[in-house]
Amino acid sequence: MEENEQPTGGPYFVGKKDELIEAKRSFRTLEDRDILIIHHQGVFYALDSYCYHAGGLLQNGDIEELNGRLCIICPKHKYKITLAEGESLYKANDPRDPQPVPRWYSKGMKQRTHTVTEINGEVFVKLSKSQGWLESDFFQGEKGKLERAKA
Ligand code: FES
């Protein structure tokens, strides 16, 4: 992006579909934001590259289906984040249950996800600007780089 140019959020061309499928995980910087593009089970996802918890590198995380939802598991402290929504899930017992059984709960949207579209074999990402401030925003940009170094 040129200096003095206003960020629009895109959509930005991020690569050829075939190349992104072969790579499975691709890292891009768009408008000073580091994004992870994932191709998994035939679907593209895009989300902020650094985990909302302490800036862990999600590109190295395993992907698992948990409670019927595809999640990336942050390699740093194993937080589980849904690929499609950026929602953080955790499993716990409710101590009020007479016979506690571990269940899945949500901490809400924590990781910013972005919109991926494909046109004639080319893939584009439109950055999300919605939902106000999300916790993964903290680790983006120049200030985020310093925070990641401290974490
Ligand atoms: Fe991702 Fe802590 S940094 S779980």
Backbone and ligand atoms as CSV (ligand in chain L), in Angstrom:
chain,resi,resn,atom,element,x,y,z
A,1,MET,N,N,0.846,-1.192,0.000
A,1,MET,CA,C,0.000,0.000,0.000
A,1,MET,C,C,0.884,1.245,0.000
A,2,GLU,N,N,0.526,2.243,-0.799
A,2,GLU,CA,C,1.279,3.490,-0.877
A,2,GLU,C,C,1.055,4.311,0.393
A,3,GLU,N,N,2.076,5.160,0.698
A,3,GLU,CA,C,1.922,6.062,1.833
A,3,GLU,C,C,0.749,7.004,1.541
A,4,ASN,N,N,0.015,7.405,2.547
A,4,ASN,CA,C,-1.159,8.291,2.450
A,4,ASN,C,C,-2.372,7.608,1.822
A,5,GLU,N,N,-2.238,6.352,1.438
A,5,GLU,CA,C,-3.379,5.647,0.872
A,5,GLU,C,C,-4.242,5.115,2.021
A,6,GLN,N,N,-5.527,5.262,1.912
A,6,GLN,CA,C,-6.431,4.808,2.970
A,6,GLN,C,C,-6.644,3.302,2.855
A,7,PRO,N,N,-6.568,2.584,3.985
A,7,PRO,CA,C,-6.839,1.143,3.903
A,7,PRO,C,C,-8.307,0.887,3.562
A,8,THR,N,N,-8.533,-0.014,2.653
A,8,THR,CA,C,-9.903,-0.299,2.223
A,8,THR,C,C,-10.371,-1.664,2.696
A,9,GLY,N,N,-9.413,-2.493,3.085
A,9,GLY,CA,C,-9.759,-3.871,3.454
A,9,GLY,C,C,-9.721,-4.822,2.271
A,10,GLY,N,N,-9.542,-4.295,1.081
A,10,GLY,CA,C,-9.468,-5.154,-0.100
A,10,GLY,C,C,-10.816,-5.299,-0.772
A,11,PRO,N,N,-11.080,-6.391,-1.480
A,11,PRO,CA,C,-10.333,-7.657,-1.506
A,11,PRO,C,C,-8.977,-7.555,-2.218
A,12,TYR,N,N,-8.027,-8.323,-1.677
A,12,TYR,CA,C,-6.678,-8.406,-2.214
A,12,TYR,C,C,-6.434,-9.783,-2.824
A,13,PHE,N,N,-5.767,-9.783,-3.958
A,13,PHE,CA,C,-5.345,-11.044,-4.571
A,13,PHE,C,C,-4.266,-11.656,-3.676
A,14,VAL,N,N,-4.450,-12.931,-3.292
A,14,VAL,CA,C,-3.458,-13.571,-2.409
A,14,VAL,C,C,-2.776,-14.764,-3.059
A,15,GLY,N,N,-3.244,-15.179,-4.243
A,15,GLY,CA,C,-2.541,-16.265,-4.929
A,15,GLY,C,C,-3.464,-17.069,-5.824
A,16,LYS,N,N,-2.852,-17.908,-6.610
A,16,LYS,CA,C,-3.602,-18.833,-7.455
A,16,LYS,C,C,-4.167,-19.946,-6.576
A,17,LYS,N,N,-5.372,-20.340,-6.894
A,17,LYS,CA,C,-6.042,-21.376,-6.108
A,17,LYS,C,C,-5.181,-22.636,-5.987
A,18,ASP,N,N,-4.648,-23.115,-7.101
A,18,ASP,CA,C,-3.871,-24.359,-7.083
A,18,ASP,C,C,-2.657,-24.255,-6.164
A,19,GLU,N,N,-2.005,-23.093,-6.213
A,19,GLU,CA,C,-0.806,-22.920,-5.374
A,19,GLU,C,C,-1.174,-22.882,-3.889
A,20,LEU,N,N,-2.276,-22.228,-3.583
A,20,LEU,CA,C,-2.688,-22.142,-2.177
A,20,LEU,C,C,-3.160,-23.499,-1.661
A,21,ILE,N,N,-3.785,-24.275,-2.531
A,21,ILE,CA,C,-4.211,-25.620,-2.118
A,21,ILE,C,C,-2.982,-26.480,-1.837
A,22,GLU,N,N,-2.008,-26.392,-2.717
A,22,GLU,CA,C,-0.811,-27.202,-2.534
A,22,GLU,C,C,-0.058,-26.777,-1.260
A,23,ALA,N,N,-0.004,-25.493,-1.021
A,23,ALA,CA,C,0.715,-24.993,0.167
A,23,ALA,C,C,-0.022,-25.352,1.460
A,24,LYS,N,N,-1.347,-25.510,1.393
A,24,LYS,CA,C,-2.228,-25.765,2.545
A,24,LYS,C,C,-2.307,-24.562,3.501
A,25,ARG,N,N,-1.153,-23.993,3.849
A,25,ARG,CA,C,-1.141,-22.816,4.729
A,25,ARG,C,C,-0.234,-21.765,4.118
A,26,SER,N,N,-0.733,-20.565,3.999
A,26,SER,CA,C,0.040,-19.495,3.369
A,26,SER,C,C,-0.040,-18.250,4.237
A,27,PHE,N,N,1.062,-17.565,4.308
A,27,PHE,CA,C,1.173,-16.367,5.131
A,27,PHE,C,C,1.195,-15.160,4.195
A,28,ARG,N,N,0.371,-14.150,4.478
A,28,ARG,CA,C,0.375,-12.915,3.690
A,28,ARG,C,C,0.293,-11.724,4.635
A,29,THR,N,N,0.855,-10.615,4.198
A,29,THR,CA,C,0.682,-9.365,4.941
A,29,THR,C,C,-0.139,-8.428,4.076
A,30,LEU,N,N,-1.296,-8.039,4.584
A,30,LEU,CA,C,-2.207,-7.147,3.860
A,30,LEU,C,C,-2.493,-5.955,4.758
A,31,GLU,N,N,-2.220,-4.768,4.237
A,31,GLU,CA,C,-2.450,-3.541,5.027
A,31,GLU,C,C,-1.790,-3.661,6.393
A,32,ASP,N,N,-0.571,-4.134,6.446
A,32,ASP,CA,C,0.185,-4.222,7.695
A,32,ASP,C,C,-0.396,-5.266,8.664
A,33,ARG,N,N,-1.237,-6.148,8.136
A,33,ARG,CA,C,-1.864,-7.182,8.961
A,33,ARG,C,C,-1.365,-8.536,8.486
A,34,ASP,N,N,-0.891,-9.367,9.420
A,34,ASP,CA,C,-0.381,-10.685,9.046
A,34,ASP,C,C,-1.515,-11.706,9.112
A,35,ILE,N,N,-1.725,-12.344,7.977
A,35,ILE,CA,C,-2.892,-13.210,7.785
A,35,ILE,C,C,-2.422,-14.616,7.446
A,36,LEU,N,N,-3.148,-15.586,7.969
A,36,LEU,CA,C,-2.903,-16.977,7.634
A,36,LEU,C,C,-4.059,-17.457,6.756
A,37,ILE,N,N,-3.716,-17.971,5.585
A,37,ILE,CA,C,-4.736,-18.525,4.684
A,37,ILE,C,C,-4.574,-20.042,4.728
A,38,ILE,N,N,-5.665,-20.716,5.034
A,38,ILE,CA,C,-5.632,-22.168,5.204
A,38,ILE,C,C,-6.571,-22.804,4.197
A,39,HIS,N,N,-6.100,-23.876,3.576
A,39,HIS,CA,C,-7.001,-24.694,2.765
A,39,HIS,C,C,-7.137,-26.024,3.471
A,40,HIS,N,N,-8.375,-26.355,3.874
A,40,HIS,CA,C,-8.601,-27.580,4.639
A,40,HIS,C,C,-9.921,-28.200,4.205
A,41,GLN,N,N,-9.877,-29.478,3.847
A,41,GLN,CA,C,-11.067,-30.229,3.421
A,41,GLN,C,C,-11.878,-29.456,2.380
A,42,GLY,N,N,-11.171,-28.888,1.406
A,42,GLY,CA,C,-11.850,-28.250,0.275
A,42,GLY,C,C,-12.316,-26.823,0.500
A,43,VAL,N,N,-12.001,-26.259,1.663
A,43,VAL,CA,C,-12.493,-24.910,1.974
A,43,VAL,C,C,-11.306,-24.007,2.330
A,44,PHE,N,N,-11.379,-22.747,1.879
A,44,PHE,CA,C,-10.381,-21.751,2.262
A,44,PHE,C,C,-10.862,-20.985,3.503
A,45,TYR,N,N,-9.923,-20.718,4.393
A,45,TYR,CA,C,-10.182,-19.883,5.562
A,45,TYR,C,C,-9.069,-18.843,5.642
A,46,ALA,N,N,-9.371,-17.700,6.215
A,46,ALA,CA,C,-8.331,-16.697,6.462
A,46,ALA,C,C,-8.561,-16.122,7.848
A,47,LEU,N,N,-7.501,-16.051,8.628
A,47,LEU,CA,C,-7.615,-15.492,9.963
A,47,LEU,C,C,-6.305,-14.821,10.360
A,48,ASP,N,N,-6.382,-13.997,11.391
A,48,ASP,CA,C,-5.156,-13.364,11.883
A,48,ASP,C,C,-4.147,-14.451,12.238
A,49,SER,N,N,-2.919,-14.163,11.919
A,49,SER,CA,C,-1.874,-15.183,11.996
A,49,SER,C,C,-1.423,-15.494,13.423
A,50,TYR,N,N,-1.580,-14.524,14.338
A,50,TYR,CA,C,-1.062,-14.695,15.702
A,50,TYR,C,C,-2.219,-14.913,16.667
A,51,CYS,N,N,-2.063,-15.916,17.483
A,51,CYS,CA,C,-3.108,-16.291,18.433
A,51,CYS,C,C,-3.464,-15.126,19.360
A,52,TYR,N,N,-4.737,-14.961,19.597
A,52,TYR,CA,C,-5.222,-13.843,20.417
A,52,TYR,C,C,-4.723,-13.925,21.861
A,53,HIS,N,N,-4.350,-15.132,22.319
A,53,HIS,CA,C,-3.998,-15.297,23.729
A,53,HIS,C,C,-2.638,-14.671,24.055
A,54,ALA,N,N,-1.596,-15.089,23.329
A,54,ALA,CA,C,-0.260,-14.551,23.616
A,54,ALA,C,C,0.593,-14.509,22.354
A,55,GLY,N,N,-0.067,-14.398,21.207
A,55,GLY,CA,C,0.674,-14.194,19.961
A,55,GLY,C,C,1.310,-15.444,19.370
A,56,GLY,N,N,0.869,-16.635,19.798
A,56,GLY,CA,C,1.407,-17.890,19.240
A,56,GLY,C,C,1.212,-17.968,17.731
A,57,LEU,N,N,2.068,-18.742,17.074
A,57,LEU,CA,C,2.010,-18.851,15.603
A,57,LEU,C,C,0.996,-19.913,15.194
A,58,LEU,N,N,-0.167,-19.471,14.775
A,58,LEU,CA,C,-1.217,-20.431,14.423
A,58,LEU,C,C,-0.849,-21.260,13.192
A,59,GLN,N,N,0.062,-20.767,12.376
A,59,GLN,CA,C,0.404,-21.519,11.155
A,59,GLN,C,C,0.977,-22.900,11.482
A,60,ASN,N,N,1.454,-23.079,12.705
A,60,ASN,CA,C,2.001,-24.378,13.103
A,60,ASN,C,C,1.006,-25.226,13.901
A,61,GLY,N,N,-0.233,-24.765,13.982
A,61,GLY,CA,C,-1.219,-25.485,14.796
A,61,GLY,C,C,-1.895,-26.617,14.055
A,62,ASP,N,N,-2.242,-27.672,14.803
A,62,ASP,CA,C,-3.034,-28.768,14.219
A,62,ASP,C,C,-4.467,-28.305,14.018
A,63,ILE,N,N,-5.152,-28.959,13.092
A,63,ILE,CA,C,-6.572,-28.680,12.887
A,63,ILE,C,C,-7.351,-29.927,13.294
A,64,GLU,N,N,-8.367,-29.729,14.130
A,64,GLU,CA,C,-9.192,-30.852,14.587
A,64,GLU,C,C,-10.651,-30.427,14.583
A,65,GLU,N,N,-11.529,-31.430,14.436
A,65,GLU,CA,C,-12.956,-31.137,14.573
A,65,GLU,C,C,-13.319,-31.339,16.036
A,66,LEU,N,N,-13.835,-30.298,16.667
A,66,LEU,CA,C,-14.207,-30.360,18.075
A,66,LEU,C,C,-15.654,-29.916,18.205
A,67,ASN,N,N,-16.447,-30.754,18.810
A,67,ASN,CA,C,-17.877,-30.439,18.966
A,67,ASN,C,C,-18.519,-30.092,17.614
A,68,GLY,N,N,-18.081,-30.784,16.563
A,68,GLY,CA,C,-18.648,-30.577,15.224
A,68,GLY,C,C,-18.120,-29.353,14.501
A,69,ARG,N,N,-17.074,-28.706,15.041
A,69,ARG,CA,C,-16.555,-27.490,14.398
A,69,ARG,C,C,-15.057,-27.623,14.191
A,70,LEU,N,N,-14.605,-27.171,13.028
A,70,LEU,CA,C,-13.176,-27.248,12.736
A,70,LEU,C,C,-12.438,-26.161,13.515
A,71,CYS,N,N,-11.424,-26.588,14.228
A,71,CYS,CA,C,-10.661,-25.653,15.059
A,71,CYS,C,C,-9.181,-25.782,14.768
A,72,ILE,N,N,-8.480,-24.666,14.898
A,72,ILE,CA,C,-7.025,-24.727,14.885
A,72,ILE,C,C,-6.579,-24.677,16.343
A,73,ILE,N,N,-5.606,-25.532,16.653
A,73,ILE,CA,C,-5.120,-25.624,18.033
A,73,ILE,C,C,-3.803,-24.854,18.104
A,74,CYS,N,N,-3.794,-23.791,18.860
A,74,CYS,CA,C,-2.559,-22.994,18.945
A,74,CYS,C,C,-1.454,-23.853,19.550
A,75,PRO,N,N,-0.293,-23.901,18.904
A,75,PRO,CA,C,0.767,-24.761,19.443
A,75,PRO,C,C,1.339,-24.272,20.774
A,76,LYS,N,N,1.116,-23.013,21.105
A,76,LYS,CA,C,1.771,-22.467,22.302
A,76,LYS,C,C,1.119,-22.950,23.611
A,77,HIS,N,N,-0.191,-22.735,23.770
A,77,HIS,CA,C,-0.862,-23.183,25.004
A,77,HIS,C,C,-2.124,-23.985,24.698
A,78,LYS,N,N,-2.245,-24.415,23.447
A,78,LYS,CA,C,-3.331,-25.338,23.044
A,78,LYS,C,C,-4.735,-24.727,23.089
A,79,TYR,N,N,-4.870,-23.434,22.995
A,79,TYR,CA,C,-6.203,-22.858,22.867
A,79,TYR,C,C,-6.805,-23.309,21.541
A,80,LYS,N,N,-8.128,-23.469,21.544
A,80,LYS,CA,C,-8.832,-23.965,20.364
A,80,LYS,C,C,-9.661,-22.840,19.758
A,81,ILE,N,N,-9.456,-22.592,18.474
A,81,ILE,CA,C,-10.105,-21.452,17.802
A,81,ILE,C,C,-10.800,-21.962,16.551
A,82,THR,N,N,-12.083,-21.672,16.408
A,82,THR,CA,C,-12.788,-22.150,15.215
A,82,THR,C,C,-12.246,-21.427,13.983
A,83,LEU,N,N,-12.069,-22.218,12.919
A,83,LEU,CA,C,-11.493,-21.645,11.694
A,83,LEU,C,C,-12.441,-20.653,11.037
A,84,ALA,N,N,-13.721,-20.969,11.064
A,84,ALA,CA,C,-14.665,-20.147,10.310
A,84,ALA,C,C,-15.000,-18.832,11.016
A,85,GLU,N,N,-15.078,-18.862,12.362
A,85,GLU,CA,C,-15.569,-17.667,13.067
A,85,GLU,C,C,-14.540,-16.998,13.968
A,86,GLY,N,N,-13.455,-17.716,14.300
A,86,GLY,CA,C,-12.489,-17.156,15.245
A,86,GLY,C,C,-12.985,-17.221,16.680
A,87,GLU,N,N,-13.865,-18.177,16.953
A,87,GLU,CA,C,-14.431,-18.314,18.287
A,87,GLU,C,C,-13.528,-19.221,19.121
A,88,SER,N,N,-13.320,-18.868,20.351
A,88,SER,CA,C,-12.458,-19.677,21.214
A,88,SER,C,C,-13.319,-20.652,22.001
A,89,LEU,N,N,-12.984,-21.942,21.918
A,89,LEU,CA,C,-13.765,-22.980,22.596
A,89,LEU,C,C,-12.936,-23.616,23.701
A,90,TYR,N,N,-13.604,-24.045,24.746
A,90,TYR,CA,C,-12.907,-24.793,25.803
A,90,TYR,C,C,-13.854,-25.834,26.378
A,91,LYS,N,N,-13.271,-26.843,26.962
A,91,LYS,CA,C,-14.062,-27.932,27.530
A,91,LYS,C,C,-13.945,-27.877,29.048
A,92,ALA,N,N,-15.067,-28.009,29.717
A,92,ALA,CA,C,-15.031,-27.939,31.178
A,92,ALA,C,C,-16.225,-28.665,31.768
A,93,ASN,N,N,-16.138,-28.939,33.058
A,93,ASN,CA,C,-17.269,-29.492,33.811
A,93,ASN,C,C,-18.031,-28.343,34.449
A,94,ASP,N,N,-19.332,-28.476,34.504
A,94,ASP,CA,C,-20.122,-27.522,35.265
A,94,ASP,C,C,-20.285,-28.116,36.662
A,95,PRO,N,N,-19.673,-27.477,37.683
A,95,PRO,CA,C,-19.715,-28.070,39.025
A,95,PRO,C,C,-21.124,-28.166,39.591
A,96,ARG,N,N,-22.088,-27.429,38.970
A,96,ARG,CA,C,-23.473,-27.502,39.465
A,96,ARG,C,C,-24.173,-28.761,38.987
A,97,ASP,N,N,-23.602,-29.412,37.957
A,97,ASP,CA,C,-24.207,-30.668,37.484
A,97,ASP,C,C,-24.068,-31.721,38.577
A,98,PRO,N,N,-25.138,-32.445,38.881
A,98,PRO,CA,C,-25.016,-33.504,39.891
A,98,PRO,C,C,-23.969,-34.547,39.485
A,99,GLN,N,N,-23.910,-34.839,38.177
A,99,GLN,CA,C,-22.881,-35.762,37.683
A,99,GLN,C,C,-22.131,-35.042,36.572
A,100,PRO,N,N,-21.123,-34.284,36.944
A,100,PRO,CA,C,-20.457,-33.421,35.945
A,100,PRO,C,C,-19.892,-34.217,34.771
A,101,VAL,N,N,-20.233,-33.721,33.570
A,101,VAL,CA,C,-19.727,-34.304,32.328
A,101,VAL,C,C,-19.034,-33.165,31.582
A,102,PRO,N,N,-17.829,-33.382,31.085
A,102,PRO,CA,C,-17.169,-32.275,30.371
A,102,PRO,C,C,-17.964,-31.858,29.120
A,103,ARG,N,N,-18.159,-30.565,28.963
A,103,ARG,CA,C,-18.881,-30.023,27.803
A,103,ARG,C,C,-18.049,-28.905,27.178
A,104,TRP,N,N,-18.414,-28.612,25.913
A,104,TRP,CA,C,-17.748,-27.502,25.231
A,104,TRP,C,C,-18.463,-26.196,25.528
A,105,TYR,N,N,-17.665,-25.177,25.780
A,105,TYR,CA,C,-18.180,-23.829,26.002
A,105,TYR,C,C,-17.429,-22.862,25.092
A,106,SER,N,N,-18.014,-21.681,24.935
A,106,SER,CA,C,-17.386,-20.670,24.072
A,106,SER,C,C,-16.958,-19.466,24.900
A,107,LYS,N,N,-15.787,-18.939,24.567
A,107,LYS,CA,C,-15.361,-17.664,25.168
A,107,LYS,C,C,-15.765,-16.503,24.278
A,108,GLY,N,N,-16.395,-16.805,23.130
A,108,GLY,CA,C,-16.787,-15.756,22.187
A,108,GLY,C,C,-15.740,-15.571,21.101
A,109,MET,N,N,-15.999,-14.590,20.220
A,109,MET,CA,C,-15.098,-14.308,19.099
A,109,MET,C,C,-13.841,-13.630,19.632
A,110,LYS,N,N,-12.711,-14.234,19.371
A,110,LYS,CA,C,-11.446,-13.692,19.874
A,110,LYS,C,C,-10.443,-13.440,18.749
A,111,GLN,N,N,-10.543,-14.249,17.721
A,111,GLN,CA,C,-9.568,-14.202,16.625
A,111,GLN,C,C,-10.258,-13.625,15.391
A,112,ARG,N,N,-9.669,-12.609,14.793
A,112,ARG,CA,C,-10.321,-11.996,13.630
A,112,ARG,C,C,-10.188,-12.908,12.417
A,113,THR,N,N,-11.320,-13.176,11.766
A,113,THR,CA,C,-11.322,-13.969,10.541
A,113,THR,C,C,-11.672,-13.045,9.373
A,114,HIS,N,N,-11.286,-13.440,8.191
A,114,HIS,CA,C,-11.445,-12.606,6.995
A,114,HIS,C,C,-12.149,-13.408,5.912
A,115,THR,N,N,-12.676,-12.688,4.932
A,115,THR,CA,C,-13.501,-13.333,3.901
A,115,THR,C,C,-12.648,-13.736,2.708
A,116,VAL,N,N,-12.750,-15.002,2.340
A,116,VAL,CA,C,-11.996,-15.511,1.194
A,116,VAL,C,C,-12.968,-15.765,0.041
A,117,THR,N,N,-12.606,-15.280,-1.152
A,117,THR,CA,C,-13.404,-15.587,-2.343
A,117,THR,C,C,-12.468,-16.085,-3.437
A,118,GLU,N,N,-13.045,-16.855,-4.339
A,118,GLU,CA,C,-12.256,-17.391,-5.440
A,118,GLU,C,C,-12.967,-17.055,-6.745
A,119,ILE,N,N,-12.221,-16.490,-7.691
A,119,ILE,CA,C,-12.799,-16.143,-8.989
A,119,ILE,C,C,-11.857,-16.651,-10.066
A,120,ASN,N,N,-12.345,-17.545,-10.882
A,120,ASN,CA,C,-11.560,-18.076,-12.009
A,120,ASN,C,C,-10.159,-18.529,-11.603
A,121,GLY,N,N,-10.083,-19.270,-10.520
A,121,GLY,CA,C,-8.796,-19.828,-10.105
A,121,GLY,C,C,-7.899,-18.860,-9.367
A,122,GLU,N,N,-8.401,-17.658,-9.077
A,122,GLU,CA,C,-7.619,-16.698,-8.293
A,122,GLU,C,C,-8.329,-16.467,-6.961
A,123,VAL,N,N,-7.531,-16.339,-5.911
A,123,VAL,CA,C,-8.106,-16.239,-4.570
A,123,VAL,C,C,-7.867,-14.838,-4.011
A,124,PHE,N,N,-8.898,-14.309,-3.364
A,124,PHE,CA,C,-8.862,-12.948,-2.815
A,124,PHE,C,C,-9.265,-12.984,-1.341
A,125,VAL,N,N,-8.684,-12.081,-0.567
A,125,VAL,CA,C,-9.071,-11.946,0.839
A,125,VAL,C,C,-9.526,-10.515,1.081
A,126,LYS,N,N,-10.702,-10.409,1.690
A,126,LYS,CA,C,-11.178,-9.088,2.146
A,126,LYS,C,C,-11.025,-9.059,3.657
A,127,LEU,N,N,-10.312,-8.048,4.131
A,127,LEU,CA,C,-10.068,-7.959,5.566
A,127,LEU,C,C,-11.339,-7.572,6.311
A,128,SER,N,N,-11.518,-8.193,7.457
A,128,SER,CA,C,-12.668,-7.868,8.296
A,128,SER,C,C,-12.387,-6.571,9.057
A,129,LYS,N,N,-13.366,-5.696,9.066
A,129,LYS,CA,C,-13.234,-4.461,9.852
A,129,LYS,C,C,-14.322,-4.421,10.921
A,130,SER,N,N,-15.101,-5.480,10.978
A,130,SER,CA,C,-16.303,-5.443,11.822
A,130,SER,C,C,-15.991,-5.860,13.258
A,131,GLN,N,N,-16.995,-5.858,14.076
A,131,GLN,CA,C,-16.973,-6.353,15.463
A,131,GLN,C,C,-16.125,-5.496,16.392
A,132,GLY,N,N,-15.815,-4.267,15.990
A,132,GLY,CA,C,-15.002,-3.439,16.873
A,132,GLY,C,C,-13.630,-4.062,17.091
A,133,TRP,N,N,-13.157,-3.978,18.317
A,133,TRP,CA,C,-11.822,-4.477,18.641
A,133,TRP,C,C,-11.928,-5.951,19.016
A,134,LEU,N,N,-11.054,-6.779,18.444
A,134,LEU,CA,C,-10.982,-8.188,18.842
A,134,LEU,C,C,-9.599,-8.428,19.431
A,135,GLU,N,N,-9.509,-9.420,20.295
A,135,GLU,CA,C,-8.243,-9.619,21.022
A,135,GLU,C,C,-7.058,-9.916,20.111
A,136,SER,N,N,-7.303,-10.559,18.962
A,136,SER,CA,C,-6.168,-10.858,18.069
A,136,SER,C,C,-5.599,-9.587,17.432
A,137,ASP,N,N,-6.357,-8.473,17.468
A,137,ASP,CA,C,-5.851,-7.208,16.920
A,137,ASP,C,C,-4.589,-6.753,17.672
A,138,PHE,N,N,-4.517,-7.133,18.937
A,138,PHE,CA,C,-3.425,-6.696,19.820
A,138,PHE,C,C,-2.055,-7.074,19.271
A,139,PHE,N,N,-1.976,-8.201,18.561
A,139,PHE,CA,C,-0.660,-8.703,18.122
A,139,PHE,C,C,-0.344,-8.337,16.670
A,140,GLN,N,N,-1.100,-7.424,16.094
A,140,GLN,CA,C,-0.869,-7.033,14.702
A,140,GLN,C,C,-0.085,-5.729,14.610
A,141,GLY,N,N,0.527,-5.513,13.464
A,141,GLY,CA,C,1.223,-4.254,13.193
A,141,GLY,C,C,2.526,-4.123,13.971
A,142,GLU,N,N,3.104,-2.929,13.943
A,142,GLU,CA,C,4.401,-2.685,14.573
A,142,GLU,C,C,4.342,-2.876,16.083
A,143,LYS,N,N,3.271,-2.361,16.707
A,143,LYS,CA,C,3.127,-2.492,18.157
A,143,LYS,C,C,2.965,-3.972,18.517
A,144,GLY,N,N,2.214,-4.683,17.691
A,144,GLY,CA,C,1.996,-6.109,17.931
A,144,GLY,C,C,3.285,-6.904,17.873
A,145,LYS,N,N,4.180,-6.477,16.986
A,145,LYS,CA,C,5.461,-7.175,16.854
A,145,LYS,C,C,6.224,-7.098,18.185
A,146,LEU,N,N,6.186,-5.927,18.818
A,146,LEU,CA,C,6.859,-5.765,20.115
A,146,LEU,C,C,6.187,-6.642,21.173
A,147,GLU,N,N,4.853,-6.668,21.135
A,147,GLU,CA,C,4.124,-7.477,22.123
A,147,GLU,C,C,4.428,-8.958,21.933
A,148,ARG,N,N,4.548,-9.389,20.685
A,148,ARG,CA,C,4.837,-10.815,20.423
A,148,ARG,C,C,6.223,-11.165,20.940
A,149,ALA,N,N,7.137,-10.215,20.817
A,149,ALA,CA,C,8.501,-10.470,21.290
A,149,ALA,C,C,8.525,-10.617,22.813
A,150,LYS,N,N,7.640,-9.891,23.498
A,150,LYS,CA,C,7.595,-9.952,24.972
A,150,LYS,C,C,6.904,-11.211,25.467
A,151,ALA,N,N,5.915,-11.700,24.665
A,151,ALA,CA,C,5.042,-12.803,25.137
A,151,ALA,C,C,5.805,-14.114,25.254
L,1,FES,FE1,FE,-2.045,-19.363,21.638
L,1,FES,FE2,FE,-1.436,-19.114,24.186
L,1,FES,S1,S,-0.556,-18.107,22.527
L,1,FES,S2,S,-2.800,-20.486,23.275
